[in-house]
Amino acid sequence: MTRGVPAIEVTGLSKAYGSLAALRGVDFTVARGEVFGLLGPNGAGKTTCVEVLEGYRQRDSGEVRVLGRDPGDRELRAHVGIVLQSCGTYPHLTVRETVAHWAAMYPRPRQVNEVLALAGLDDCADRRARRLSGGQARRLDFALALVGDPELIFLDEPTTGFDPAARRAAWDVIRALRDLGKTVLLTTHYLDEAQALADRVAILQDGVILAEGPPDQLGASRYRVAWRSADGTLEERFTEDPTALLHTLTAEAVARGESLEDLSVTRPSLEDVYLELTEAVA
Ligand SMILES: Nc1ncnc2c1ncn2[C@@H]1O[C@H](COP(=O)(O)OP(=O)(O)OP(=O)(O)O)[C@@H](O)[C@H]1O
């Protein structure tokens, strides 16, 4: 559908619930084939934003294009996958039957066996939906979002409540989607998840985007230089120019006849940047 345009384009998106401004002029673009992470504390506006993009919620103002179309366009439905929370399953159907049932609703579905493999459901394909574990049920939710072979997939907190093994399995599904060239918009509270999966992230707070970029580069302009002083105290400085700072620090230490023990230069992690930005605004 409409090649050559970004998967998602959002400009000046605003949405209020009564007097509460949930989104206040949000702008971002997601390229085709990108995994984009929307991060932010509770109440930041992530779900509101995703629901506007999914066409479930009306915006108050702003421009929104999903695969080049307005989110309300019915044509989009066959091209967009939405992971609902166990809404599409009948307890008495097996996993395979459930996927086949959903496949029949799409014009060009993926092969049922392929979807089962992609979602890591091979081993429980013949199990009835009511007998699935929480993690397996979530994988079935994924499978149902994939069966129509969508170009764009929305994942709202896809691994909340998962045990570590189920999370890793879900990550593998998301990576497999990226390898297939799909675009994924993911909201998550887990910063390691965003770091592991997202090509780019946006940090949202109180309806405003505070920062946007590749997870490794969000705080790239500020480096942390740390060392242990002669009396054993851990010292740290933040700088945009670690070369100059190291030059000064090491020259001063040499002049004093000391060495800088445990000297390290590190980039802040996504978690450091997230906490710094969201706490500064809170
Ligand atoms: N239907 C609604 N009616 C009134 N207020 C709402 C409604 N839905 C969300 N809100 C409010 O809008 C703000 C943004 O909520 P939203 O669910 O979009 O945030 P979120 O970032 O997804 O939060 P969480 O991480 O907790 O899921 C919050 O203050 C929330 O209480």
The ligand as an SDF file (V2000), in Angstrom:
LIG
                    3D

 31 33  0  0  0  0  0  0  0  0999 V2000
  -10.5930    7.4460   28.1070 N   0  0  0  0  0  0  0  0  0  0  0  0
   -9.9770    8.3510   28.8850 C   0  0  0  0  0  0  0  0  0  0  0  0
  -10.6670    9.3140   29.5370 N   0  0  0  0  0  0  0  0  0  0  0  0
  -10.0570   10.2400   30.2920 C   0  0  0  0  0  0  0  0  0  0  0  0
   -8.7240   10.2930   30.4810 N   0  0  0  0  0  0  0  0  0  0  0  0
   -7.9730    9.3560   29.8730 C   0  0  0  0  0  0  0  0  0  0  0  0
   -8.5550    8.3400   29.0470 C   0  0  0  0  0  0  0  0  0  0  0  0
   -7.5590    7.5500   28.5780 N   0  0  0  0  0  0  0  0  0  0  0  0
   -6.4040    8.0460   29.0770 C   0  0  0  0  0  0  0  0  0  0  0  0
   -6.6510    9.1230   29.8600 N   0  0  0  0  0  0  0  0  0  0  0  0
   -5.6470    9.9600   30.5440 C   0  0  0  0  0  0  0  0  0  0  0  0
   -4.7750   10.4920   29.5470 O   0  0  0  0  0  0  0  0  0  0  0  0
   -3.4100   10.4570   29.9920 C   0  0  0  0  0  0  0  0  0  0  0  0
   -2.5940    9.6120   29.0330 C   0  0  0  0  0  0  0  0  0  0  0  0
   -3.0090    8.2620   29.1690 O   0  0  0  0  0  0  0  0  0  0  0  0
   -2.4060    7.0850   28.2910 P   0  0  0  0  0  0  0  0  0  0  0  0
   -3.1510    5.8310   28.6380 O   0  0  0  0  0  0  0  0  0  0  0  0
   -2.3810    7.4930   26.8700 O   0  0  0  0  0  0  0  0  0  0  0  0
   -0.9140    7.0170   28.8500 O   0  0  0  0  0  0  0  0  0  0  0  0
    0.1710    5.8450   28.7610 P   0  0  0  0  0  0  0  0  0  0  0  0
    1.4630    6.5240   28.4740 O   0  0  0  0  0  0  0  0  0  0  0  0
   -0.2830    4.8010   27.7970 O   0  0  0  0  0  0  0  0  0  0  0  0
    0.1590    5.2800   30.2300 O   0  0  0  0  0  0  0  0  0  0  0  0
    0.5000    3.7920   30.7900 P   0  0  0  0  0  0  0  0  0  0  0  0
    1.9630    3.6280   30.6590 O   0  0  0  0  0  0  0  0  0  0  0  0
    0.0740    3.8960   32.2190 O   0  0  0  0  0  0  0  0  0  0  0  0
   -0.3120    2.8120   29.9930 O   0  0  0  0  0  0  0  0  0  0  0  0
   -3.4570    9.9120   31.4080 C   0  0  0  0  0  0  0  0  0  0  0  0
   -3.4520   11.0080   32.2950 O   0  0  0  0  0  0  0  0  0  0  0  0
   -4.7530    9.1600   31.4770 C   0  0  0  0  0  0  0  0  0  0  0  0
   -5.2680    9.1440   32.7940 O   0  0  0  0  0  0  0  0  0  0  0  0
  1  2  1  0
  2  3  1  0
  2  7  2  0
  3  4  2  0
  4  5  1  0
  5  6  2  0
  6  7  1  0
  6 10  1  0
  7  8  1  0
  8  9  2  0
  9 10  1  0
 10 11  1  0
 11 12  1  0
 11 30  1  0
 12 13  1  0
 13 14  1  0
 13 28  1  0
 14 15  1  0
 15 16  1  0
 16 17  2  0
 16 18  1  0
 16 19  1  0
 19 20  1  0
 20 21  2  0
 20 22  1  0
 20 23  1  0
 23 24  1  0
 24 25  2  0
 24 26  1  0
 24 27  1  0
 28 29  1  0
 28 30  1  0
 30 31  1  0
M  END
$$$$
